[in-house]
Amino acid sequence: MTEASRVHRWWGRRSLRTRLTAAATVVIAAALCVAAAFLAQRLHAGLIRVANSNATQRLDQTVGVLRAADATGPLPPSRDSDVIVQVIGADGEVLSSSPTADPARPMFGFVPSPGARVLRATSRLPLHDSADSYRVAAQEITIGGSPIVVYVAVPADDAADTVAALGGALAVGLPIVLAVLATITWRLVGRALRPVDELRRQAAEITATDLHRRLDLPLSRDEVYNLAATFNDLLGRLEAATRRQREFVANAAHELRSPIASLQAQLEVAAATQPPATIPAHDLRGPLADAGRLSDLVNDLLHLARLDDRPRLSLRPVDLDDVVLDEARRVRLARPIAVATGGVSAGQVLGEPAALARVVHNLLDNATRHARSRVEVTLRTTGAVVVLTVADDGPGIPTADRERIFDRFTRLGGEVPSDGGSGLGLAIVREVLTAHDGTVRVTTAAPELPGARFEVRIPAVTAGDDGADGAHEAGGDPN
């Protein structure tokens, strides 16, 4: 990768606000530099014109004096001691000069054309206290039949000094002005992008179960309004497509429940009664187990479809410890796994009993399917939160997969469909707990139980909630 490519990638990773501010600052800096250079040039040109005008005026005054008197001898004293005047004869001899000029030798190396007036710039003159630059006006005139050349030099250091002072002031002032303008630009760009950031924040809050929500349209009918309107139209199409998908899943699951239940019942009856000689009883166990798994899958799909529709939950105080103990008894009867419940203490939450029982059922079912010999369940109330943990001594869950396992139809590397799991149980756990303002996560296992350890946290019943039934929208706030 070339250096230009790296710079381009680095620049592309900056925020839009930063890039707009930097670009505006560069443009403003370039404009200020051009304006400063133009100002300095115009100021210098104006000061030079003033110096030329002064030299020309002094030349006219000197020519007038020479025409009225003799061209020889010293010129009358001038109020401007730094103005230099020399009168040179046809033979190059200095006929007259100002007190500050050299009276013996010509100081200027050019001769104007007869009758012409010339303005020129010259550097330091051969004087003790010469200025660094001069503007020289020269003219050839005729006095007493003889041609003479009159030179008048006016110092032009003021022009350079003034421009230098201006440059110093600009060198100090321009960075300050640029910093102020950059700050103002940063704030203005931030204010201009604030509606976009607000749209981003609202869009980030919309989840798969909140597709009915829409972005707030700004009052101004500008590009941001068009962006919000387009995004709302996209949300509408997504909501319609998702609704059709959920309706299909729910309808398909509902239609499959009856034939699957009938098939399962027929297999159970066939396995329980004396089967025909051609179908031994043990040959029906496989189809019966498959029918059971298919029934569980359909029930899970139907349950998720209902959760996706954000149903209104019937909330009331639930003794979660009773739910845990009931589910633990069920597991002990169904599987040859030791389920320890000695750490279960009283814990009351506000929720829907059936939904919370489904959470505990799925967690215990997941633990017993992966445990080698033991599952441990604890329940405690910590402050305003009831904490439920389910741990097993199975292979555990890799750290990289601890969040992914809550996705739908997720199976880790060692799991196969025949192990009894549908890949939906933990997804249902998270959806139900989210509807109850709770959380679930995989935490670090204890040394005595090195397998998976799930921790559920649900708000405990407070004094105001105790004994009060209510309605709560799944994933929303209580009414």
PEJOTA-V862483 format. One line per field, one symbol per residue. ss: DSSP state (@ for helix, = for strand, . for the rest). phi: phi as a letter, one per 30 degrees, with the letter a starting at -180 (. if undefined). burial: 1 if it has 9 or more other C-alpha atoms within 8 Angstrom, else 0. A space follows every 10 residues. Layout:
# PEJOTA-V862483
ss: ???
phi: ???
burial: ???
This chain:
# PEJOTA-V862483
ss: ..@@@@@@@@ @@...@@@@@ @@@@@@@@@@ @@@@@@@@@@ @@@@@@@@@@ @@@@@@@@@@ @@@@@@@@.. .......... ...=====.. ...====... .......... ......==== ==........ ...======= ===..===== =====.@@@@ @@@@@@@@@@ @@@@@@@@@@ @@@@@@@@@@ @@@@@@@@@@ @@@@@..... .......... ..@@@@@@@@ @@@@@@@@@@ @@@@@@@@@@ @@@@@@@@@@ @@@@@@@@@@ @@........ ..@@@@@@@@ @@@@@@@@@@ @@@@@@@@.. .========@ @@@@@@@@@@ @@@@...=== ====...=== =.@@@@@@@@ @@@@@@@@@@ ...======= ==..====== ==......@@ @..@@@.... ......@@@. ....@@@@@@ @@@@@...== ==........ ..======== .........= ===....=.
phi: .ddddddddd dddddddddd dddddddddd dddddddddd dddddddddd dddddddddd ddddddddbd dciddddcdc dddcbbccdd didddaaded cddcbdcccb bddeiccbcb cbdecdbdcd ddabcccbac bcbiicdbcc cbccdcdedd dddddddddd dddddddddd dddddedddd dddedddddd ddddddcdcc dddbdddddd dcdddddddd dddddddddd dddddddddd dddddddddd dddddddddd ddcdddddbd ddddddeddd dddddddddd dddddddddh ddddcadbdd dddddddddd dddcbdbdcd bdcdcdacbc aceddddddd eddddddddc ddbbbbcbbb ccicbcccbb bbcddibeed cdcdddddhc bdedcbeddj ccicdddded dddddchcbb accdddedbd ddbcbcbbed dcddddicda cbdeibcdd
burial: 0000010000 0000001111 1101100110 0100010001 0011001100 1101110110 0110011000 1000000000 0011111111 0011111101 1100010000 0100001110 0101000000 1111111111 1010001111 1111111011 0110011001 0001000100 1100110011 0010100010 0100010010 1000100000 0001110110 1100110110 0000011011 0011011001 1011001101 1000100001 1001101100 1111111111 1111111101 1011111111 1011101100 1100001011 1011111111 1100111111 1111111101 1001111111 1001111111 1111110000 1110111101 1000000000 1111111111 1111111111 1100100011 1111111111 1000100001 111110000
